[in-house]
Amino acid sequence: MASTRKPTSEEPDRSELLRNARRIVIKIGTGVVCGADDQFDQQRVCGLASDIARLISEGRQVVLVSSGAVSLGAAELQMHRSRLRDAGITRACAAVGQYKLMEAWADAFQPHSLTAAQVLVTEDDFTDLNRYKILRQTFEKLLKLGTVPVVNENDTVTNIWTEQPAVFRDNDRLAALVLSKLDADALVLLSNVDGLLRDPSRGAQPENVISLITSLSSSVREVARGKSSLGRGGMAAKLDAAEIAMHAGGMVLIANGQTQGILDKLFHGEIVGTLFLPGSRMAGKKRWLAFATTERGRVFINANAGKALLQGHASLLISGVTGWKGEFSSGQVISVVDAEGKVIGRGIAECGSQELSRMLSTQNGPVRGVLVRRENFLILTSREQAHAGQD
């Protein structure tokens, strides 16, 4: 049962905030769509579908990000969860479970005369800028046609375990990237927790649920520990997703999807779960560079080039490059490392590594040209720098 309480005088009017949310992304976790036996909880899903239908009848657009395919496939194939450590088994379970997942959502929406549209994505759909643009066009058309896009990562072809940090990592982050791509107003993360708890050992008592977050400080992140027994995410993953959404100008709600009528409660202003207020809005291409890309290579620069980038907000000239690592092509994303060995930013390369090598090895005087234009360069925060240094 979700915890509820009365608002304090310092809190914003949730009813007003959520009444104005016209485009919503709702992520539903494995622990919500599946019961303890990993079978689909049809009653709960039908209840959520009714809530979503009501939101749409109010003139809103809803995109659904649904977990559960791997668990449903494992149950259908009678696979013990320990076998999911094998990537091939996990992909096979996803292939079987994805069909069952879509069938269940289609059946749940059918009484409301709503059509579910399957949208399976891979990281390349986000990291490749051209495919990223096409993805938005597809979403816009599906929403205009009145469908409910049901999004999931295409685990059947995904490199689930990789040395390079994943763009998605979990469906919480995927849902936040969908919000960012669509400039949606609100992201709802439904799992089997009541929100961000001050002390997880005390349970979901009303006074233990943090109802409002205005910024993601280090103290807020400190309380986000642990991991879901079913899904790949946890509260820390939800905070990462919230950070993306807040930078995109969206609000975020974390609530218990096992509570009957939870979406009605949330969108009618009840003090349920944890609400994250929108932060300062980051430009679209900057958001893409910050959250939806993986680096294809690194370039190392001298002190003067670093000063020009950080203080002068200038473009990165090829003359300031002292070396590079990895193979990359024109239009791909590279990280920029300063003279002290610190990753200071990320940008779109104007030329590939082979051409860069040729120009730097020339003996015909100073090297001219731009490697990263200022409008295509993102200066990383100290926290992002620390994360990038682990890549």
N, C-alpha and C positions, 0 to 999 in steps of 0.2 A: 504494500500500500504506500503510495507516495506521501511524503510529509508536506503539510500545508501550514501556513500561518498568516497572520495579518501583516501588511506592509508597515514599515516604519516611515516617519516623516521625511527621512533622508533619501528614500528610494524613489525611483521614477515611476510614473504611472504605466504599468505593464500593458494595461488595456489599450492605452493610446499608442504605445510603441508597436504592439503587435497588430493592432487594427490597420496600421499603415503598411504592413508587410504584404506586398502583393505577389512576390516571387519567392518561393520557399524551397529549400533543399532539405529533405528529411532522410537521415541515415538510420537504418534499423539494424541492430546488431544480431549476431547469431543466437545469443541467449534470449532474444525476444521472439524470433520466428521459430526457434526450435525448442522443444521440451527437453526434459532430462534424458530421454531416450534417443535424442537427436532426430526425432520425427517432427514433421511440420505441425505447429500448433495452429490448426485451422481456425479455431474460435477466436484466438487472439489476433490473427492476421485479418480475419474478416472484420473485427472491430476496428482495427487500424484503417482498413480500406474504407469503412463507413466514415471515420473521422476525416480522412483525406478527401472523400467525395464531398463532405460538407464544406471543407475549406475551398474546394474548387467551385462549389455552388455559390460561394460568396464573392466570386470573381477573382480568385487567386490562381496562380499557376504553381504546380507542385512537381518537383523532380524527386524521385525516390532512389536512394542508394541502399540496396538490400544485401546484407551478408547472408550466409547460410548454405551456399551451394556445396562447399566441400563437406560439411557435416551431413547434409542430406544425402549426398552421393555415397559417403562412407557407410551410412545406415543402410542405404539401398543395396550396396555391394557387400554388406556384412563385414566391413573392415574395422578392426580394432583401431582406436585412435593412435596407438603407438606406431602403426604402420605409416602414418602420415609424415613421419620423418623422411620417408623416401619421396623425393620430388616427383618421380614418375607416378607413384600411387596417388599423390595429392592431385596431380593434373587429371588423372583418370576419374577420381572422385568428383572433381569440379565439373568435368564433362557430363557426368550422369546427373549430378545435383543441380546444375544450372537449368536443365530442362524442367526438373521437378519444381524448382524455385519459380520460374516464370509461369508454369502451369498453375501453381497455387495463387500467385498474384493475379493472373488473368481471370481465374474463377472468382476471386474475391471482389474484383472490380466490376465483373459482368452484371450483377444485379443493379448497379448504379449507372449502367449504360456508359461505362468508361472503358477505354481500350488501353491495355498495357503495351508499351513499346520497349523491346529489349535493346539496351545499348551496352555492348561489351567493349571495354577499352583496354589498351595497353599503355605502358609508359611512353612509347613513341608517339602516341596521339597527343601527348602533352609536351614532350621535350622537342618535337619537331614543330617549328613555328607555323609552317603551312598547314600541317594536319591539325594543329591547335585551332587555327582559324576555321577550318572546315568543320571541326567538332561543334563549334558554337553555332554555325549555320544549321547543322543537323538538329541540335537541340531547339533552336528557335522555330524551325519548321514543325517539329513534333508538338511543341507547346501551342503553336498557332492552330494546329489541326485538332487540338483538344485532347491529346493523348496524355497518359502518365508515363514518362520515360522511367524505366527501371534500370538503373546503372549498376554494373559490377565490373571488377577487374577480370579480364579474360585469363583466368588462372590456367586454362588448358595449354596456353602457349607462353605463359610468363616464366621468366627465369626466377623462380621463387627465392632461391638462395644465391646471392651474388656478392662478390667482394665489394662492389661499388654500392654506396648507400642508395636505397631505392627512393624513387620520387613519391610513390604511394606509401609503402610500408604497411598500410592498413586502410580499411574503408573509411575511417574517420577523416584521414588526410585526403583521400580521394574525394569525399563529399565536400570538403572545404575547397579543394581545387575546382570542383564543379561550380560551387557558389562564386568563386573568384572569376571563373570563365564567363558565367552568365550574369555577373553583377547582381546577384540575387540579394534580397533584403535580410533573409534570416536563414540560419542553419540550425536544425534540430537534431541532436544526437541522442538517440534512444537506445539504452542498453538495460542491464539489470541492476543499475545503481540509481540512487535518488538524486544524485548531483555530486558536487565536490564537497567532501566532508572535512570538517576541521580536524577530526580525530576518527580515522576509520575503525578503531577498536570499539568506539561507542555506538556504532550503528547509525541508522538513518532517523534519529530523533529530529524533530523540526528545528531545534536550536543548534543542532550539529551540522546542518546543511548550510553551506555558504550560499546565500540567495543571490548576491550581486557581486560581480567582478568588473571593475572599471579599467584595470590594466594588469598585464601578466608579469607581476614582480617575481623576484627570486623566492620570496616567502610563499607566494601562491603555488609556484612549481614544487616547492619542498613538500607540500602535502599530497602531491599527486604521485602515489607509489602503487606498486602492484600491477598485476596483469590478469585479464579475464581468463577463465579456465577454458572457454570455448573459442573466442576470437583471438586475432593476432594483436589487438590493441589493448589498451588499459587507460587509466585516467591521464597518464602522461601523454599518450597519443591524442587524447581528446583536447588537451591543452595546446598541443602542437597544431591541431586542426583549428582551434579557436583563434590562435595567433594569425593564421592565414586569413581566416574569415574577417577578423577585426581589421586587418590591414586592407581588406577589400571593401571596408565600409559596411560590413554586415554584422548583425547581432547573432549571438549563439546561445542556444538553450541546451543544457544537459539534463535529462530527466529519465525516469524509469518507464520503459516501454511496456512493462508487464502490468502497469496500472490501467484499469479500464477507463476509457475516455480521456487518456492523457493529453491528446492533442487538443481536444475541446477545452480542457482545463488550462493548458498553456496559452491558447489563443483567445481565451476570454479573461485573461489577466490574473488568474489565480497565482499565488506565490508558491509555485511548485518548481522544484529543481533549482538549477543555477543559471542565472542570466549573465552573459558577458555583453557589455555595451560595445558598440562600434568604436574603433580607434581612428587614428588619422589615416585617411585614404591614400594608398599608394597607387601611382599610375599603373595602367594595365601592363605595359611592357616590363616595368620594374617588378611587378608582382610575378610575372612569368619568370624573369631572371632569378628572383629570390626563392621561389618555391617550386616551380614546375619544370626545372631543368636539371640535367646532370652535366658535369664538366666533361669535355672531350679531350682536354689537354690543359697544360699550364704554361704560362710564359713568365720569365723572370726579368725584372726591370731594375734600372739603376735608381739612385736616390733622387735625381732631378726629375725623372719621369714620375716617381711616386709622389713627389711634392706637387707636380703639375696636376695629377689626377685628384689628389685629396684636397688640396688647398685652392688650386686654380680652376678646378672642375673642367679641365681640358681633356682633349682626346688623347689616347695613347698612341704616340708616334713610334714607328718601327725603330727609329734611331735610339729610343730609350730601352729597347729590349736587349738583354744580355744573354739570354738563353731560353730554351723551351723544353717541354717534356710531353711525350705522347704524340699521336697523330690526329689532326683535326682538319676539317675542310672549311672553306669560306661559308659563313652563315651559321656555324656551330658555336656553342658556348665554351669559353675558356675561362679559367681562373687566372688572376693576376697576382704574382708574388713579389713583394717589395725586396729591397736590398738586405733587409734583416731576416728574410725567410718567412714572412708572415703573409697569408692570403688576405689581401685588402679589398678585393672586389671580383666581380664576374661580368663578362661582357660578350658581345657577339663579334666574332672574328671577321675582319674584312678580307682576309686571305687565309689560305691553308698553310699547314706546317711545312709542306714541301716548298712552296713559294717563299715562305718566310726564311727558310734555310738558305735558299738560293740568294735572296736579297742580302742577308746578313754576311754571306761569304764573299760577296763581290768586292773587288779591289778598286772600283771606279769612284772613289770619293765617298762622302757621307750618304747614308741610306735615307731615302725620302719615302714618304707615304704614311698612311694611318693604319694601325692595326685594329683599334677599337674606337669607334666614334663616341663622343661624350654622351649622346642620347641613347646609346646602346650599352652603357656601362653602369653597373650598380655597385655603390660602395657598401660593403657589408658592415653590419653592426659588430660589436665585440663578441657577442654571443654567436653570431653567424660565422665570424672569423674562427672562433674556437672549434666549431663544428666542421668547418671547411678544412681546418688543419688536420683532421682525422681521416679525411677522404683518402 
